[in-house]
Amino acid sequence: MLTFVTRRLLYSVPVVVVASFILFVAVRATFDPLAKLRQGHDPSALQYQITRLGLDRSVFEQYVRWLKEFAGGDWGVSTRTGGAVLPMIGSALGTTLQLILWGVLFAALLALGIGVYSAARQYSVGDHLFTGLSYLGIALPPFWCGLILIQALAVWPKQQFGLAEPPLYFVGLHSPGLSGINADYFRHLALPVITLTVGLVASWSRFSRASLLETLSSDYVRTARAKGVPGRRVLLRHALRNSLAPFVTVVALDSAVLFGGLVVTEQIYAIPGMGRLFLDSMLAGDVFVLLPWMLIVALATILLNLLSDAGYAALDPRVALR
């Protein structure tokens, strides 16, 4: 396993370099970091910033300089806020990680449970019910789902029962002046996590069901049943473990997408995470935030791909030999 993981890490190094260079060139070609300064009609100040930032050098030289500064912890200053980029991304990443952690945890457990039930009782009433609900969950746009949840679980109960405050909050992750993991935190966290979980459970449960059904039709499962092994043991001890490998891969890959793909959810609930930071920075043309943001998302994708491969190898030792 150690050799397997080491080999994957070595493969990831050139991928990171190539990906970061492509992102650097694309961002530089799309956005002008001195756009606001060019509007000031001050040639001396403009030339000073061009020289200071190295914009008069070749693209490759600019990339090498930026990569060295990035690796050294100097991520520059945001042109939108005037603050250091590193703490901005650190704060946004920490917030998004909380949503991903809780959302993926609950979604994976629910999807796996639904998938096992549907596969074990194929074509039953419950299977048809979960199938219909999964199609509904896949079809629901996240922004519409979030707005409906706010109305149904926050606004309507407060109005209907005359409550002083809604049972669940829908702005941020904490009330003003509060922090940490407490009841207030979970009341803020519930709605965005449910919004995130709906689509994940809908797709992952279908994948889990299909993977388990394929495993249940394998020769070794039929052999175990022919030997008189109880059905529950065949399902949970033999079939489920082998069906988990592709399920873990899908969960890891989809989780990587979530690092930069929670724009809608974070906008709806006014959560200052990575998605909202990207949207604000892109609209403002803030190159110094966009570059490290994209590289962090790329690194997260590569890392979760590595974890996916390691998980696959742990569940199926034959993979580690390749």
C-alpha positions as CSV (number, residue, x, y, z in Angstrom):
1,M,0.0,0.0,0.0
2,L,2.9,2.4,0.8
3,T,4.4,1.8,-2.6
4,F,1.0,2.3,-4.2
5,V,0.4,5.6,-2.5
6,T,4.0,6.8,-3.1
7,R,3.8,6.1,-6.8
8,R,0.5,8.0,-7.0
9,L,2.1,10.9,-5.2
10,L,4.9,11.0,-7.7
11,Y,2.5,10.9,-10.5
12,S,0.7,13.9,-9.0
13,V,3.7,16.2,-9.0
14,P,3.8,16.8,-12.8
15,V,0.0,17.0,-12.9
16,V,0.1,19.9,-10.3
17,V,2.8,21.7,-12.2
18,V,1.0,21.5,-15.6
19,A,-2.4,22.3,-14.1
20,S,-1.0,25.3,-12.3
21,F,0.7,26.6,-15.4
22,I,-2.4,26.3,-17.5
23,L,-4.5,28.0,-14.8
24,F,-1.9,30.8,-14.6
25,V,-1.9,31.4,-18.3
26,A,-5.7,31.3,-18.5
27,V,-6.2,33.8,-15.6
28,R,-3.6,36.2,-16.9
29,A,-5.1,36.1,-20.4
30,T,-8.6,36.8,-19.0
31,F,-8.1,39.3,-16.2
32,D,-5.9,42.4,-15.9
33,P,-4.6,42.8,-12.4
34,L,-4.0,46.5,-13.1
35,A,-7.3,47.3,-14.7
36,K,-8.3,49.8,-12.0
37,L,-4.9,51.5,-12.1
38,R,-5.1,51.9,-15.9
39,Q,-8.2,54.0,-15.4
40,G,-6.4,56.4,-13.2
41,H,-4.3,57.8,-16.1
42,D,-1.1,57.9,-14.0
43,P,1.7,56.4,-16.3
44,S,4.4,56.5,-13.6
45,A,2.3,54.6,-11.0
46,L,1.2,52.2,-13.7
47,Q,4.8,51.5,-14.8
48,Y,5.9,51.1,-11.2
49,Q,3.3,48.4,-10.6
50,I,4.1,46.6,-13.9
51,T,7.7,46.4,-12.8
52,R,7.0,45.5,-9.2
53,L,4.6,42.6,-10.2
54,G,6.9,41.5,-13.1
55,L,4.2,42.0,-15.7
56,D,6.9,43.2,-18.2
57,R,8.5,39.7,-18.2
58,S,7.5,36.6,-20.2
59,V,4.6,34.5,-19.1
60,F,6.9,31.7,-18.0
61,E,9.0,34.0,-15.9
62,Q,5.9,35.4,-14.3
63,Y,4.7,31.9,-13.6
64,V,7.9,30.7,-12.0
65,R,8.0,33.8,-9.8
66,W,4.4,33.4,-8.7
67,L,4.9,29.7,-8.0
68,K,7.9,30.4,-5.7
69,E,5.9,33.1,-3.9
70,F,2.9,30.8,-3.5
71,A,5.1,28.0,-2.1
72,G,6.7,30.4,0.3
73,G,3.3,31.6,1.6
74,D,3.3,35.0,-0.1
75,W,0.0,34.9,-2.0
76,G,-0.2,38.6,-2.6
77,V,-2.9,41.2,-1.7
78,S,-6.4,41.3,-3.0
79,T,-7.2,44.2,-5.3
80,R,-10.9,43.9,-4.2
81,T,-10.5,44.2,-0.4
82,G,-6.9,45.3,0.0
83,G,-6.3,42.4,2.5
84,A,-3.8,39.5,2.3
85,V,-5.0,36.7,0.2
86,L,-3.7,33.8,2.3
87,P,-6.0,34.4,5.4
88,M,-8.9,35.2,3.1
89,I,-8.6,31.8,1.4
90,G,-7.8,30.0,4.6
91,S,-11.0,31.3,6.2
92,A,-13.1,30.5,3.2
93,L,-11.6,27.1,2.9
94,G,-12.3,26.3,6.5
95,T,-15.9,27.3,6.1
96,T,-16.4,25.2,3.0
97,L,-14.7,22.2,4.6
98,Q,-17.3,22.3,7.3
99,L,-20.1,22.1,4.8
100,I,-18.4,19.4,2.8
101,L,-17.6,17.3,5.9
102,W,-21.1,17.3,7.3
103,G,-22.8,17.1,3.9
104,V,-20.7,14.2,2.5
105,L,-20.9,12.3,5.8
106,F,-24.7,12.4,6.0
107,A,-25.1,11.9,2.2
108,A,-22.8,8.9,2.1
109,L,-24.5,7.2,5.1
110,L,-28.0,7.8,3.7
111,A,-27.2,6.9,0.2
112,L,-25.5,3.7,1.3
113,G,-28.4,2.7,3.5
114,I,-31.0,3.5,0.7
115,G,-28.8,1.6,-1.9
116,V,-28.6,-1.5,0.3
117,Y,-32.3,-1.5,1.0
118,S,-33.2,-1.0,-2.6
119,A,-30.8,-3.7,-3.8
120,A,-31.9,-6.2,-1.2
121,R,-35.6,-5.5,-2.0
122,Q,-35.4,-4.9,-5.7
123,Y,-38.6,-3.9,-7.4
124,S,-40.4,-3.7,-4.1
125,V,-42.7,-0.7,-3.1
126,G,-39.9,0.8,-1.1
127,D,-37.4,0.4,-4.0
128,H,-39.8,2.1,-6.4
129,L,-40.5,4.9,-3.9
130,F,-36.8,5.6,-3.4
131,T,-36.2,5.5,-7.1
132,G,-38.9,8.1,-7.7
133,L,-37.5,10.3,-4.9
134,S,-34.0,10.0,-6.2
135,Y,-35.0,11.2,-9.7
136,L,-36.8,14.1,-8.0
137,G,-33.7,15.0,-6.0
138,I,-31.5,14.9,-9.1
139,A,-33.9,17.1,-11.0
140,L,-34.2,19.7,-8.2
141,P,-32.0,22.8,-8.9
142,P,-30.0,23.6,-5.7
143,F,-31.1,27.2,-5.6
144,W,-34.8,26.3,-5.8
145,C,-34.4,23.5,-3.2
146,G,-32.6,25.9,-0.9
147,L,-35.3,28.6,-1.2
148,I,-38.1,26.0,-0.6
149,L,-36.3,24.7,2.5
150,I,-35.9,28.2,3.9
151,Q,-39.6,28.8,3.4
152,A,-40.7,25.4,4.8
153,L,-38.3,25.0,7.7
154,A,-37.5,28.5,8.8
155,V,-40.0,31.2,7.6
156,W,-43.3,29.2,7.7
157,P,-42.9,27.7,11.2
158,K,-42.0,31.1,12.7
159,Q,-45.0,32.7,11.1
160,Q,-47.4,29.8,11.7
161,F,-46.6,29.3,15.4
162,G,-45.7,32.9,16.3
163,L,-42.1,32.1,17.3
164,A,-39.7,34.8,18.3
165,E,-37.1,33.3,16.0
166,P,-37.1,30.6,13.3
167,P,-36.3,27.0,14.4
168,L,-33.5,26.9,11.8
169,Y,-31.4,29.9,10.7
170,F,-30.5,30.6,7.0
171,V,-27.8,33.3,7.1
172,G,-24.1,32.3,7.8
173,L,-22.9,29.6,10.2
174,H,-23.2,31.5,13.5
175,S,-25.2,34.3,15.0
176,P,-23.4,37.6,15.6
177,G,-21.1,37.3,18.6
178,L,-21.1,33.5,18.7
179,S,-18.6,30.9,17.5
180,G,-17.7,27.2,18.0
181,I,-19.7,24.0,17.8
182,N,-23.0,24.5,19.7
183,A,-26.7,24.5,19.2
184,D,-26.6,27.8,17.3
185,Y,-24.0,26.4,15.0
186,F,-26.1,23.3,14.1
187,R,-29.2,25.5,13.6
188,H,-27.3,27.5,11.0
189,L,-25.7,24.4,9.5
190,A,-28.9,22.3,9.0
191,L,-30.4,24.0,6.0
192,P,-27.2,24.3,3.8
193,V,-26.3,20.8,4.6
194,I,-29.8,19.5,3.7
195,T,-29.6,21.5,0.5
196,L,-26.2,19.9,-0.3
197,T,-27.3,16.4,0.8
198,V,-30.5,16.2,-1.4
199,G,-28.7,16.0,-4.7
200,L,-25.8,13.9,-3.4
201,V,-28.1,11.3,-1.8
202,A,-30.2,11.1,-4.9
203,S,-27.3,10.3,-7.2
204,W,-25.2,8.2,-4.8
205,S,-28.1,6.0,-3.7
206,R,-28.7,5.0,-7.4
207,F,-25.0,4.3,-7.9
208,S,-24.9,2.3,-4.6
209,R,-27.9,0.2,-5.6
210,A,-26.6,-0.5,-9.1
211,S,-23.1,-1.5,-7.7
212,L,-24.6,-3.8,-5.1
213,L,-27.0,-5.4,-7.6
214,E,-24.0,-6.1,-9.9
215,T,-22.1,-7.7,-7.0
216,L,-25.1,-9.8,-5.9
217,S,-25.2,-11.4,-9.3
218,S,-21.5,-12.5,-9.1
219,D,-20.5,-16.2,-9.0
220,Y,-19.0,-16.1,-5.5
221,V,-22.3,-14.7,-4.1
222,R,-24.3,-17.5,-5.8
223,T,-21.8,-20.0,-4.4
224,A,-22.1,-18.6,-0.9
225,R,-25.9,-18.9,-1.1
226,A,-25.7,-22.4,-2.5
227,K,-23.6,-23.4,0.5
228,G,-26.4,-22.2,2.8
229,V,-24.8,-18.9,4.1
230,P,-27.6,-16.8,5.5
231,G,-28.9,-14.0,3.2
232,R,-28.1,-11.2,5.6
233,R,-24.5,-12.4,6.0
234,V,-24.1,-12.8,2.2
235,L,-25.4,-9.2,1.7
236,L,-23.4,-7.5,4.5
237,R,-20.2,-9.6,4.7
238,H,-19.6,-10.6,1.1
239,A,-21.5,-8.4,-1.4
240,L,-21.5,-5.0,0.4
241,R,-17.7,-4.8,0.9
242,N,-16.9,-5.5,-2.8
243,S,-19.5,-3.0,-3.9
244,L,-18.1,-0.3,-1.7
245,A,-14.9,0.2,-3.9
246,P,-16.6,2.0,-6.8
247,F,-18.9,3.8,-4.4
248,V,-16.0,5.2,-2.4
249,T,-14.5,6.4,-5.7
250,V,-17.6,8.3,-6.7
251,V,-17.9,9.9,-3.3
252,A,-14.3,11.0,-3.3
253,L,-14.5,12.5,-6.9
254,D,-17.7,14.3,-6.2
255,S,-16.3,15.7,-2.9
256,A,-13.4,17.2,-4.9
257,V,-15.9,19.0,-7.1
258,L,-17.6,20.5,-4.0
259,F,-14.5,22.4,-3.0
260,G,-15.2,24.9,-5.8
261,G,-18.8,24.0,-6.6
262,L,-20.8,25.3,-3.6
263,V,-21.3,28.7,-5.2
264,V,-25.1,28.5,-5.2
265,T,-25.5,27.1,-1.7
266,E,-23.1,29.6,-0.2
267,Q,-24.8,32.5,-2.0
268,I,-28.3,31.4,-0.8
269,Y,-27.3,31.1,2.8
270,A,-24.7,34.0,2.8
271,I,-21.9,31.7,3.8
272,P,-18.4,33.1,3.2
273,G,-16.9,30.0,1.7
274,M,-14.8,29.1,-1.3
275,G,-17.7,29.3,-3.8
276,R,-18.8,32.8,-2.7
277,L,-15.2,34.0,-2.6
278,F,-14.7,32.8,-6.2
279,L,-17.8,34.5,-7.4
280,D,-17.0,37.8,-5.7
281,S,-13.4,37.7,-6.9
282,M,-14.3,36.8,-10.5
283,L,-16.8,39.6,-10.8
284,A,-14.2,42.0,-9.5
285,G,-11.4,40.6,-11.7
286,D,-9.3,39.9,-8.6
287,V,-6.4,38.0,-10.1
288,F,-4.5,37.6,-6.9
289,V,-7.3,35.7,-5.3
290,L,-8.4,33.7,-8.3
291,L,-4.9,32.2,-9.0
292,P,-4.4,30.6,-5.5
293,W,-8.1,29.7,-5.3
294,M,-7.9,27.7,-8.5
295,L,-4.7,26.0,-7.4
296,I,-6.1,25.0,-4.1
297,V,-9.2,23.5,-5.8
298,A,-6.8,21.6,-8.2
299,L,-4.8,20.3,-5.3
300,A,-7.9,19.2,-3.4
301,T,-9.0,17.4,-6.6
302,I,-5.7,15.6,-6.9
303,L,-5.6,14.8,-3.2
304,L,-9.1,13.3,-3.1
305,N,-8.3,11.3,-6.3
306,L,-5.3,9.9,-4.4
307,L,-7.5,9.1,-1.4
308,S,-10.0,7.5,-3.8
309,D,-7.3,5.2,-5.2
310,A,-6.0,4.4,-1.8
311,G,-9.5,3.5,-0.6
312,Y,-10.1,1.4,-3.7
313,A,-6.9,-0.5,-3.0
314,A,-7.7,-1.0,0.6
315,L,-11.1,-2.5,-0.2
316,D,-9.7,-4.5,-3.2
317,P,-6.1,-5.5,-2.4
318,R,-5.6,-6.7,-6.0
319,V,-5.5,-3.0,-7.1
320,A,-2.5,-2.3,-4.9
321,L,-0.5,-4.8,-6.9
322,R,-0.8,-2.9,-10.1
